Amino acid sequence: MQLPDYKEARKRNKEVVEKEYYSIDDSIINIGLNKKYYVKTYGCQMNEHDTENIKAMLEQLNFTEALDQEDADVVILNTCSIRENAHNKAFGMLGRLKHLKEEKNKDLIIGVCGCMAQEEKVVEEIMKKYKYVNFVFGTHNLHHLPYILNEALKTKKQVIEVFSKEGNITEDIPVKRANRYKAFVNIMYGCDKFCTYCIVPYTRGKQRSRDKDDIIKEVNKLVKDGYQEVTLLGQNVNAYGKDFNNDYNMENLLEDVAKTGIPRVRFMTSHPWDFTDGMIEVIKKYPNIMPSIHLPVQSGSSKVLKLMGRRYTKEDYIKLFDKIKTIPNVTVSTDIIVGFPSEEEEDFEETLELVNYCKFDNAYTFIFSPRKGTPAEKLEDKSTLKEKEDRLHRLNEIVNKYFLESNQKMLGKVVDVLVDGPSEKEGLLCGYTDTNKLINFEGDSSLIGKIVKVEVTDAKTWSLDGKAK
């Protein structure tokens, strides 16, 4: 049994990152014969991509995918710890799985992984109150899943294997991609920023970059397989290469990925601290790097930003924002937290001022959610829940106004759209523009997976309508 340890997870000893290669033993290759699995995913794109790896490893063991947990022999929850709401959803699902195990499928195997599995308190709670959970593993040993599952099946005991360490890199983990035309590609793992509210440096380990040759090899294979778009992933993606002892960095990688000829390149998520002028110039240079930037600001108050440990001021952010807006046709989205401890009304007003200046094309807004073990958990909270909810409402009114204005600027334009598939609106297709705007339009199913011209005919707050040209 290996339990998570926050004290160890916080260490940054500059140990050499080792590159490992995934493999499984022939002796366990058939443990999934005549059995089904179901994976429930919470959280970010990194978790979604981890689930693609989990599914592929399970299918290597000869499991087949079930449509839902009711039809599964193994259920795995791939969890997120970024906000309390994600915690509650995962524990609520565990409660439902308990009833399923007791009432319908006593042999059901239940596993928990992802960022919640890296939290000390979560694992302690699972061991005390959720003894029916069969296995728990963390973000650092995703590739051990076949062996952890095999042990849980053989011993019938609760297996917990969670490492708290700086982290290595494992290549060649198989992947079952959720989409035939768009793919996630990890370029780095972990984070060393230690923003005071964020649990990620503890759950994902230190900042470590993949070798460029491994990344380019993966993208080239996607090009060969007919993929139209890659999204380069990292907790702080534009810090790529800072852990190398050379001059190769994110702007170099962006350029090399663009040169593969993949029609569309995206990347997320960026920290303003590491967004360079060189990156901006590369984005301008290559038309297949999409002009859509996600740049979390979190607050418009320099006082609050300092307490958040963000390492930039409001003025720094605006200066960078103005540089990014020199990219032709660019859209910028962001994240904003309201009600951070110490935030007062005048701080919130500064956030509104920044939003009115930047007029973001999209924004993900949240009430502060304290995470156990982070410095912000101990800060004095100066606002009531009612005040926080009121601020969130006022903020959303303003950001929604700019979302609509941004979309209305698209009316009458003909845009390139990568067609995802059928829309939620019956009889229509849907896809995303180069600036990452959702559009629903009339078109034939033969267009799915292609980049097509679509004329924008109507603009709503959250989406566009159009017709194929």
LUMZAMAR-654365 format. One record per residue (C-alpha): x, y, z; residue number from 0; residue in three letters. Coordinates in Angstrom, 3 decimals. Example, Ala and Ser with C-alpha at 12.3 -4.5 7.8 and 13.67 -1.06 7.14 Angstrom:
REM residues 2
- xx;yy;zz;num;residu
- 12.300;-4.500;7.800;0;ALA
- 13.670;-1.060;7.140;1;SER
REM end
This chain:
REM residues 469
- xx;yy;zz;num;residu
- 0.000;0.000;0.000;0;MET
- 1.313;3.426;-1.010;1;GLN
- -0.514;6.511;0.351;2;LEU
- -0.313;10.139;-0.866;3;PRO
- 1.815;12.584;1.124;4;ASP
- 1.444;16.360;0.564;5;TYR
- 4.792;17.083;2.190;6;LYS
- 6.516;14.880;-0.367;7;GLU
- 4.324;16.179;-3.199;8;ALA
- 5.463;19.743;-2.537;9;ARG
- 9.182;18.966;-2.810;10;LYS
- 11.119;20.198;-5.815;11;ARG
- 14.617;18.736;-5.571;12;ASN
- 15.602;19.130;-9.220;13;LYS
- 15.901;15.378;-9.582;14;GLU
- 16.540;14.197;-13.134;15;VAL
- 13.311;13.272;-14.900;16;VAL
- 13.506;9.687;-16.087;17;GLU
- 11.808;8.537;-19.274;18;LYS
- 10.105;5.174;-18.991;19;GLU
- 8.289;3.052;-21.558;20;TYR
- 4.952;1.371;-21.042;21;TYR
- 4.683;-2.409;-21.275;22;SER
- 2.525;-5.171;-19.833;23;ILE
- 3.285;-8.783;-19.006;24;ASP
- 1.709;-11.564;-21.079;25;ASP
- 0.534;-13.224;-17.858;26;SER
- -2.185;-10.586;-17.312;27;ILE
- -3.178;-9.983;-20.918;28;ILE
- -6.490;-11.863;-20.630;29;ASN
- -7.819;-10.741;-17.227;30;ILE
- -10.582;-8.819;-18.993;31;GLY
- -11.895;-11.634;-21.162;32;LEU
- -15.701;-11.645;-21.223;33;ASN
- -15.776;-8.580;-18.953;34;LYS
- -16.804;-4.972;-19.539;35;LYS
- -15.503;-1.650;-18.240;36;TYR
- -16.926;1.836;-17.795;37;TYR
- -14.899;4.997;-17.120;38;VAL
- -16.494;8.177;-15.749;39;LYS
- -14.373;11.299;-16.275;40;THR
- -14.421;14.555;-14.344;41;TYR
- -12.341;17.681;-14.945;42;GLY
- -10.031;19.091;-17.557;43;CYS
- -8.753;18.048;-20.972;44;GLN
- -5.767;16.396;-19.285;45;MET
- -8.173;14.079;-17.466;46;ASN
- -10.058;13.419;-20.691;47;GLU
- -6.798;12.395;-22.348;48;HIS
- -5.862;10.219;-19.337;49;ASP
- -9.190;8.454;-19.821;50;THR
- -8.246;7.759;-23.442;51;GLU
- -5.131;6.014;-22.087;52;ASN
- -7.104;4.139;-19.409;53;ILE
- -9.572;2.788;-21.959;54;LYS
- -6.796;1.623;-24.269;55;ALA
- -4.967;-0.192;-21.445;56;MET
- -8.182;-1.933;-20.375;57;LEU
- -8.824;-3.060;-23.935;58;GLU
- -5.274;-4.432;-24.098;59;GLN
- -6.384;-6.628;-21.189;60;LEU
- -9.320;-7.766;-23.355;61;ASN
- -12.043;-5.813;-21.564;62;PHE
- -14.758;-4.329;-23.790;63;THR
- -16.417;-0.975;-23.165;64;GLU
- -19.869;-0.886;-21.532;65;ALA
- -22.464;1.763;-22.331;66;LEU
- -22.961;2.614;-18.635;67;ASP
- -22.031;1.481;-15.125;68;GLN
- -25.086;-0.776;-14.915;69;GLU
- -23.601;-3.065;-17.571;70;ASP
- -19.979;-3.008;-16.367;71;ALA
- -17.780;-5.421;-14.418;72;ASP
- -15.219;-2.694;-13.694;73;VAL
- -16.042;0.988;-13.112;74;VAL
- -13.270;3.581;-12.824;75;ILE
- -13.818;7.195;-11.733;76;LEU
- -11.165;9.505;-13.182;77;ASN
- -11.462;12.440;-10.808;78;THR
- -10.736;16.167;-10.589;79;CYS
- -9.760;18.164;-7.498;80;SER
- -9.758;21.714;-8.806;81;ILE
- -13.055;22.662;-7.088;82;ARG
- -15.271;21.301;-4.331;83;GLU
- -18.098;20.679;-6.780;84;ASN
- -15.972;18.099;-8.606;85;ALA
- -15.261;16.355;-5.279;86;HIS
- -18.941;16.195;-4.453;87;ASN
- -19.881;14.770;-7.844;88;LYS
- -17.295;11.986;-7.564;89;ALA
- -18.305;11.008;-4.024;90;PHE
- -21.956;11.124;-5.063;91;GLY
- -21.159;8.702;-7.883;92;MET
- -19.364;6.412;-5.413;93;LEU
- -22.564;6.343;-3.363;94;GLY
- -24.573;5.243;-6.399;95;ARG
- -21.980;2.566;-7.194;96;LEU
- -22.293;1.224;-3.642;97;LYS
- -26.014;0.604;-4.193;98;HIS
- -25.282;-0.985;-7.564;99;LEU
- -22.733;-3.306;-5.942;100;LYS
- -25.025;-4.246;-3.053;101;GLU
- -28.244;-4.663;-4.990;102;GLU
- -27.374;-5.780;-8.518;103;LYS
- -23.713;-6.739;-8.999;104;ASN
- -21.866;-7.910;-5.892;105;LYS
- -18.775;-8.693;-8.009;106;ASP
- -18.496;-5.130;-9.351;107;LEU
- -14.913;-3.810;-9.198;108;ILE
- -14.685;-0.065;-8.427;109;ILE
- -11.572;2.065;-8.940;110;GLY
- -10.706;5.713;-8.285;111;VAL
- -7.894;7.604;-10.015;112;CYS
- -6.979;11.111;-11.119;113;GLY
- -6.256;14.186;-9.026;114;CYS
- -8.562;13.372;-6.099;115;MET
- -6.635;10.136;-5.648;116;ALA
- -3.513;12.235;-4.960;117;GLN
- -5.152;13.974;-1.980;118;GLU
- -4.348;12.703;1.516;119;GLU
- -7.805;13.411;2.964;120;LYS
- -9.612;11.793;0.040;121;VAL
- -7.673;8.533;0.324;122;VAL
- -8.128;8.513;4.096;123;GLU
- -11.876;8.931;3.587;124;GLU
- -12.009;6.129;1.014;125;ILE
- -10.159;3.792;3.377;126;MET
- -12.523;4.588;6.291;127;LYS
- -15.926;5.097;4.667;128;LYS
- -15.701;3.552;1.199;129;TYR
- -14.239;0.130;1.885;130;LYS
- -16.152;-1.243;-1.099;131;TYR
- -13.812;0.687;-3.432;132;VAL
- -11.416;-1.959;-4.755;133;ASN
- -8.465;0.118;-5.920;134;PHE
- -7.044;3.631;-5.968;135;VAL
- -4.154;4.888;-8.078;136;PHE
- -2.766;8.355;-8.787;137;GLY
- -1.588;10.532;-11.645;138;THR
- 2.046;9.395;-11.458;139;HIS
- 1.360;5.700;-12.015;140;ASN
- -1.414;5.712;-14.590;141;LEU
- 0.615;3.189;-16.585;142;HIS
- 0.507;0.738;-13.640;143;HIS
- -3.257;0.301;-14.023;144;LEU
- -3.057;-3.230;-15.515;145;PRO
- -1.052;-4.489;-12.529;146;TYR
- -3.098;-2.627;-9.918;147;ILE
- -6.331;-3.981;-11.380;148;LEU
- -4.885;-7.490;-11.576;149;ASN
- -3.906;-7.329;-7.893;150;GLU
- -7.380;-6.108;-6.916;151;ALA
- -8.989;-8.956;-8.856;152;LEU
- -6.679;-11.601;-7.373;153;LYS
- -6.500;-10.524;-3.726;154;THR
- -10.055;-9.209;-3.277;155;LYS
- -8.464;-6.610;-0.976;156;LYS
- -8.454;-2.813;-1.305;157;GLN
- -5.364;-1.881;-3.332;158;VAL
- -4.024;1.663;-2.943;159;ILE
- -0.981;2.774;-4.910;160;GLU
- -0.504;6.552;-5.000;161;VAL
- 2.951;8.063;-5.394;162;PHE
- 3.769;11.573;-4.187;163;SER
- 6.906;12.530;-6.051;164;LYS
- 8.293;15.020;-8.509;165;GLU
- 7.365;12.712;-11.366;166;GLY
- 8.793;10.960;-14.404;167;ASN
- 7.535;10.631;-17.979;168;ILE
- 6.142;7.416;-19.443;169;THR
- 6.022;7.085;-23.208;170;GLU
- 4.124;4.655;-25.414;171;ASP
- 1.024;4.353;-23.221;172;ILE
- -1.681;3.169;-25.640;173;PRO
- -4.527;5.538;-26.449;174;VAL
- -8.122;5.046;-27.538;175;LYS
- -8.983;8.454;-28.931;176;ARG
- -12.472;9.745;-28.262;177;ALA
- -12.564;11.628;-31.556;178;ASN
- -11.523;10.527;-35.050;179;ARG
- -10.618;14.031;-36.225;180;TYR
- -9.375;15.963;-33.161;181;LYS
- -6.695;14.736;-30.755;182;ALA
- -5.122;15.744;-27.461;183;PHE
- -1.317;15.559;-27.242;184;VAL
- 0.410;15.976;-23.888;185;ASN
- 3.544;18.079;-24.222;186;ILE
- 4.313;18.505;-20.516;187;MET
- 3.102;17.470;-17.082;188;TYR
- 2.888;19.105;-13.679;189;GLY
- 3.319;22.669;-12.495;190;CYS
- 5.794;24.592;-10.355;191;ASP
- 3.824;27.828;-10.002;192;LYS
- 2.158;26.971;-6.665;193;PHE
- -0.635;29.536;-6.952;194;CYS
- -1.969;29.723;-3.404;195;THR
- -5.464;28.423;-4.266;196;TYR
- -4.392;25.586;-6.569;197;CYS
- -3.957;21.911;-5.746;198;ILE
- -2.453;20.931;-9.129;199;VAL
- 1.272;21.198;-8.168;200;PRO
- 0.538;18.661;-5.418;201;TYR
- -1.567;16.283;-7.522;202;THR
- 0.353;16.412;-10.819;203;ARG
- 3.967;16.823;-9.675;204;GLY
- 6.718;19.062;-10.895;205;LYS
- 6.892;20.749;-14.271;206;GLN
- 8.417;18.325;-16.773;207;ARG
- 8.415;18.426;-20.560;208;SER
- 8.284;15.591;-23.065;209;ARG
- 11.087;15.294;-25.602;210;ASP
- 10.232;17.251;-28.731;211;LYS
- 10.992;14.209;-30.924;212;ASP
- 8.358;12.135;-29.087;213;ASP
- 5.784;14.913;-29.519;214;ILE
- 6.493;15.457;-33.212;215;ILE
- 6.431;11.699;-33.823;216;LYS
- 2.961;11.537;-32.230;217;GLU
- 1.670;14.484;-34.270;218;VAL
- 3.085;13.064;-37.509;219;ASN
- 1.217;9.828;-36.872;220;LYS
- -1.986;11.796;-36.321;221;LEU
- -1.429;13.580;-39.640;222;VAL
- -0.917;10.212;-41.343;223;LYS
- -4.127;8.904;-39.741;224;ASP
- -6.120;11.816;-41.130;225;GLY
- -6.570;13.945;-38.023;226;TYR
- -7.484;17.567;-38.645;227;GLN
- -6.631;19.139;-35.282;228;GLU
- -4.319;18.669;-32.316;229;VAL
- -4.544;20.392;-28.951;230;THR
- -1.222;20.553;-27.123;231;LEU
- -1.870;20.002;-23.432;232;LEU
- -0.143;20.958;-20.207;233;GLY
- -1.060;22.370;-16.812;234;GLN
- 1.030;25.402;-17.831;235;ASN
- 1.553;24.664;-21.486;236;VAL
- 3.589;27.688;-22.479;237;ASN
- 6.238;26.850;-19.867;238;ALA
- 7.180;23.936;-22.110;239;TYR
- 10.946;23.409;-22.238;240;GLY
- 11.838;25.523;-19.195;241;LYS
- 13.073;22.350;-17.494;242;ASP
- 15.449;21.556;-20.389;243;PHE
- 19.088;22.580;-20.361;244;ASN
- 18.851;24.102;-23.819;245;ASN
- 17.113;26.919;-25.653;246;ASP
- 14.235;24.854;-27.050;247;TYR
- 10.934;26.234;-25.752;248;ASN
- 7.220;26.576;-26.515;249;MET
- 7.644;28.898;-29.481;250;GLU
- 10.054;26.384;-31.074;251;ASN
- 7.673;23.495;-30.438;252;LEU
- 4.690;25.417;-31.801;253;LEU
- 6.614;26.099;-34.986;254;GLU
- 7.716;22.464;-35.371;255;ASP
- 4.169;21.183;-34.803;256;VAL
- 2.840;23.691;-37.349;257;ALA
- 5.407;22.425;-39.866;258;LYS
- 3.982;18.879;-39.664;259;THR
- 1.131;20.143;-41.826;260;GLY
- -1.648;19.262;-39.379;261;ILE
- -4.488;21.588;-40.472;262;PRO
- -5.205;22.944;-36.984;263;ARG
- -3.035;23.454;-33.889;264;VAL
- -4.386;24.593;-30.527;265;ARG
- -2.788;24.703;-27.069;266;PHE
- -3.930;25.106;-23.484;267;MET
- -3.730;26.190;-20.732;268;THR
- -1.416;29.215;-20.648;269;SER
- -0.095;31.110;-17.645;270;HIS
- 0.442;34.815;-18.427;271;PRO
- 3.845;34.682;-16.763;272;TRP
- 5.278;32.408;-19.483;273;ASP
- 3.566;33.803;-22.587;274;PHE
- 6.387;35.235;-24.704;275;THR
- 6.625;37.685;-27.591;276;ASP
- 8.197;34.857;-29.581;277;GLY
- 5.057;32.732;-29.177;278;MET
- 2.952;35.596;-30.490;279;ILE
- 5.164;35.946;-33.572;280;GLU
- 4.992;32.199;-34.310;281;VAL
- 1.189;32.239;-34.034;282;ILE
- 1.090;35.139;-36.504;283;LYS
- 3.437;33.308;-38.885;284;LYS
- 1.560;30.009;-39.227;285;TYR
- -2.072;30.017;-40.374;286;PRO
- -2.601;26.492;-39.018;287;ASN
- -2.000;27.712;-35.450;288;ILE
- -5.489;28.747;-34.437;289;MET
- -5.954;32.374;-33.308;290;PRO
- -7.712;31.373;-30.104;291;SER
- -5.908;31.925;-26.800;292;ILE
- -7.035;30.853;-23.335;293;HIS
- -5.311;33.195;-20.880;294;LEU
- -6.580;32.923;-17.280;295;PRO
- -6.449;36.212;-15.385;296;VAL
- -8.237;35.040;-12.179;297;GLN
- -8.640;38.587;-10.796;298;SER
- -8.352;42.195;-11.923;299;GLY
- -6.957;43.340;-8.581;300;SER
- -3.165;43.420;-8.248;301;SER
- -3.580;43.024;-4.484;302;LYS
- -5.599;39.842;-4.913;303;VAL
- -3.284;38.556;-7.661;304;LEU
- -0.347;38.883;-5.263;305;LYS
- -2.199;36.890;-2.586;306;LEU
- -3.038;34.313;-5.243;307;MET
- 0.673;33.956;-6.030;308;GLY
- 0.077;34.732;-9.706;309;ARG
- 3.325;36.746;-10.128;310;ARG
- 1.891;39.435;-12.392;311;TYR
- -0.102;42.607;-11.856;312;THR
- -3.274;43.821;-13.512;313;LYS
- -1.114;46.131;-15.618;314;GLU
- 1.174;43.243;-16.662;315;ASP
- -1.839;41.238;-17.819;316;TYR
- -3.282;44.110;-19.852;317;ILE
- 0.101;44.732;-21.506;318;LYS
- 0.283;41.060;-22.559;319;LEU
- -3.369;41.070;-23.638;320;PHE
- -2.716;44.051;-25.921;321;ASP
- 0.230;42.236;-27.529;322;LYS
- -1.868;39.111;-28.120;323;ILE
- -4.595;41.209;-29.736;324;LYS
- -2.122;42.116;-32.499;325;THR
- -2.625;38.560;-33.806;326;ILE
- -5.091;38.898;-36.717;327;PRO
- -8.634;37.731;-35.928;328;ASN
- -7.595;36.474;-32.465;329;VAL
- -10.069;35.656;-29.695;330;THR
- -9.126;35.520;-26.015;331;VAL
- -10.898;33.579;-23.272;332;SER
- -10.106;33.567;-19.575;333;THR
- -10.820;32.220;-16.076;334;ASP
- -11.975;34.464;-13.223;335;ILE
- -12.382;33.644;-9.535;336;ILE
- -14.678;35.808;-7.389;337;VAL
- -14.728;35.881;-3.605;338;GLY
- -11.073;35.005;-3.096;339;PHE
- -10.138;35.520;0.580;340;PRO
- -9.282;39.223;1.120;341;SER
- -11.271;40.311;-1.948;342;GLU
- -13.241;43.434;-1.107;343;GLU
- -15.740;45.348;-3.205;344;GLU
- -13.090;47.683;-4.622;345;GLU
- -11.015;44.643;-5.691;346;ASP
- -14.027;43.173;-7.448;347;PHE
- -14.679;46.503;-9.157;348;GLU
- -11.137;46.314;-10.545;349;GLU
- -11.988;42.912;-12.005;350;THR
- -15.025;44.414;-13.705;351;LEU
- -12.840;47.227;-15.065;352;GLU
- -10.439;44.686;-16.561;353;LEU
- -13.310;42.725;-18.129;354;VAL
- -14.704;45.926;-19.631;355;ASN
- -11.272;46.657;-21.096;356;TYR
- -10.535;43.180;-22.468;357;CYS
- -14.094;42.289;-23.582;358;LYS
- -13.253;38.588;-23.466;359;PHE
- -14.729;36.316;-26.127;360;ASP
- -15.396;33.703;-23.447;361;ASN
- -14.833;33.372;-19.717;362;ALA
- -15.142;30.622;-17.128;363;TYR
- -16.216;32.247;-13.875;364;THR
- -16.274;30.655;-10.423;365;PHE
- -16.769;31.396;-6.755;366;ILE
- -13.580;30.651;-4.818;367;PHE
- -13.468;27.048;-3.617;368;SER
- -10.883;26.384;-0.860;369;PRO
- -8.768;23.273;-1.390;370;ARG
- -7.370;21.447;1.634;371;LYS
- -3.612;21.787;1.984;372;GLY
- -3.258;24.984;-0.048;373;THR
- -2.131;28.299;1.515;374;PRO
- -5.347;30.072;0.459;375;ALA
- -7.364;27.701;2.670;376;GLU
- -5.900;29.488;5.699;377;LYS
- -6.518;33.065;4.523;378;LEU
- -9.188;35.158;6.201;379;GLU
- -12.377;35.215;4.125;380;ASP
- -13.748;38.771;4.015;381;LYS
- -16.976;38.257;2.099;382;SER
- -20.159;36.306;2.730;383;THR
- -21.544;33.670;0.379;384;LEU
- -24.346;36.075;-0.534;385;LYS
- -21.796;38.726;-1.498;386;GLU
- -19.859;36.202;-3.579;387;LYS
- -22.988;35.030;-5.366;388;GLU
- -23.967;38.638;-6.058;389;ASP
- -20.510;39.379;-7.497;390;ARG
- -20.624;36.297;-9.688;391;LEU
- -24.035;37.356;-11.007;392;HIS
- -22.819;40.878;-11.761;393;ARG
- -19.680;39.547;-13.434;394;LEU
- -21.620;37.096;-15.585;395;ASN
- -23.990;39.805;-16.777;396;GLU
- -21.018;41.749;-18.143;397;ILE
- -19.076;38.824;-19.637;398;VAL
- -22.227;37.484;-21.290;399;ASN
- -22.794;40.872;-22.906;400;LYS
- -19.335;40.691;-24.485;401;TYR
- -19.817;37.062;-25.559;402;PHE
- -22.870;38.147;-27.547;403;LEU
- -21.117;41.210;-28.987;404;GLU
- -18.188;39.043;-30.081;405;SER
- -20.505;36.579;-31.809;406;ASN
- -22.520;39.347;-33.476;407;GLN
- -19.331;40.556;-35.167;408;LYS
- -19.346;37.251;-37.045;409;MET
- -22.710;37.845;-38.756;410;LEU
- -22.481;37.515;-42.520;411;GLY
- -18.919;36.205;-42.445;412;LYS
- -17.862;32.961;-44.089;413;VAL
- -15.736;30.961;-41.660;414;VAL
- -13.784;27.708;-41.684;415;ASP
- -15.434;25.083;-39.487;416;VAL
- -14.138;21.666;-38.464;417;LEU
- -17.328;19.609;-38.395;418;VAL
- -17.648;17.528;-35.212;419;ASP
- -20.882;15.720;-35.990;420;GLY
- -24.640;16.020;-35.433;421;PRO
- -25.737;19.055;-33.424;422;SER
- -27.900;18.886;-30.317;423;GLU
- -30.316;20.814;-32.504;424;LYS
- -32.132;18.181;-34.506;425;GLU
- -31.280;17.961;-38.192;426;GLY
- -28.195;20.180;-37.962;427;LEU
- -24.441;19.649;-37.842;428;LEU
- -22.077;21.422;-35.451;429;CYS
- -18.419;22.319;-35.288;430;GLY
- -15.946;24.986;-34.234;431;TYR
- -14.492;27.945;-36.073;432;THR
- -10.773;28.687;-36.028;433;ASP
- -11.504;31.107;-33.172;434;THR
- -13.151;28.273;-31.206;435;ASN
- -16.753;29.412;-31.564;436;LYS
- -19.465;26.760;-31.694;437;LEU
- -21.649;26.922;-34.800;438;ILE
- -24.737;24.907;-35.732;439;ASN
- -25.582;24.702;-39.413;440;PHE
- -27.432;22.799;-42.094;441;GLU
- -25.282;20.299;-43.938;442;GLY
- -24.889;16.731;-45.087;443;ASP
- -23.363;14.097;-42.784;444;SER
- -20.616;13.559;-45.382;445;SER
- -19.067;16.817;-44.083;446;LEU
- -18.292;15.328;-40.639;447;ILE
- -14.558;15.358;-39.984;448;GLY
- -13.852;17.928;-42.687;449;LYS
- -13.021;21.627;-42.577;450;ILE
- -15.744;23.408;-44.532;451;VAL
- -16.875;26.953;-45.325;452;LYS
- -19.941;28.091;-43.363;453;VAL
- -21.727;31.443;-43.568;454;GLU
- -22.825;32.831;-40.189;455;VAL
- -26.537;33.691;-40.308;456;THR
- -27.388;34.241;-36.629;457;ASP
- -25.508;35.004;-33.425;458;ALA
- -26.502;33.971;-29.907;459;LYS
- -24.615;34.413;-26.623;460;THR
- -23.190;30.902;-26.594;461;TRP
- -23.223;29.845;-30.226;462;SER
- -23.642;30.777;-33.874;463;LEU
- -26.022;29.531;-36.566;464;ASP
- -25.052;29.217;-40.198;465;GLY
- -25.315;27.437;-43.511;466;LYS
- -22.690;25.496;-45.436;467;ALA
- -21.411;27.248;-48.566;468;LYS
REM end
